[in-house]
Amino acid sequence: MGEYVQVQVAVDDRDRAASLARSAVGARLAACAQLVGPITSTYWWEDRIETAEEFLLLLKTTGESVDRLTEHIRAEHPYDTPEIVALPIEGGLAAYLDWIAAETRRSL
């Protein structure tokens, strides 16, 4: 995974999404989390096509923190198989990327 990563996660409820965002940022696993939505998702689940209203979280983190963030999301997420997709950030404002690294650095 790249040095900087955006992780996207869909959640079925705004309050749950906000809680997940706050817990990930509070644990310093993500520098920030943006909550988008509602969105409409259409997907296969248990041999049927489903459509549901969801909320999308976009979390900014580092490649070093992405595995811990993924485990945190799995532990807190209400779905059996949550959407957790990590996308490398290929570039951006250097000061912003430095901020992501600083905010996700573990406290000693």
N, C-alpha and C positions, 0 to 999 in steps of 0.2 A: 504494500500500500504506500502511497505517496507520503510526503512529509506533512501535508495538510489534507483533511478529509471533510466532506460534508456527508452526514448520515441522514437519510430520510426515513421517517416512520409514520405510518398511518394509524390513527386511533379513532375509536367510534364515538367519543364523547369529548366535548370541549374542556370540561373540568379535569377529566383524566389526562388529556393531552397537556394541559397547563401544569398539572401536578408532575407529570413525567418530565416536562421541560425543566421545571424548578428543581427537581431532585437530581437530574443529570448535571445541571449547571452548579448546583449547590455542592455536589460531590467533586467538582472540578474535572469532570469527565468531558465536558463540553464548555467552550468559552461563551457560547450563546446558543439560544434555541429560538427559532421563529415559528410561530403557530399560524398556519394558513388554513382558511376554510370558513365555512364548510365547503367540501368538495364532494363530488359524486364519483364513487368507485364502482366499477363493474368487473366482476371476476368469477372464476370457477371456484366453487367450494362444495365438497362432498357431492360431486357429480351433477351439480346444478349451477346455472348462471345466476349469480346474485348481484343486486345493486343496493348500495348502502351509502348513507351520508357519513363522511368521515372528516377528520381534521388531520392535516399534514404537519409534521414537525420537521424542520430543517435544522440540524445540529452541526455546529462547526467544532472540529477537534483536530487532533494531530494523529498521524499514523501510529505513533507510540501509544496513544490512548484508545484507539478505535476498538480493540478487543475488549477492554474493560467496559467501555461504553456499551458495546453490544450485549455483554452479559448483564449489565445493569438494566438495560431496556427489557431483555428477556425476563428478568426477575420481576419487574414492575408492570409489565404489559398484560392487559386482560385477554389477549388472543392466544390460542394454542400455537398458531404459527404466524407471528407478527411479521409485517413487512419491515425488514431492516436492511437497507441498501446503502453501502458505503461507496461514495464516488470520490476519486482523487480530485483535489483542487489543483489544477495545472498552473495557475498563476493568480495574481491579484496584487493589490496594493501592499507593498512590503511592510509598511507600518501595521496594517490590519493583520497580516499573517504573523508578524512578530507578537501582536497582541494575543492571538489564538494560542501561540506557544506559551506565552507568559501566564495566561489565565488557566491553562490546563496542567501546568507544572505541579507536580505533587509537593505538598507542604512537608517539610521535614520536622 
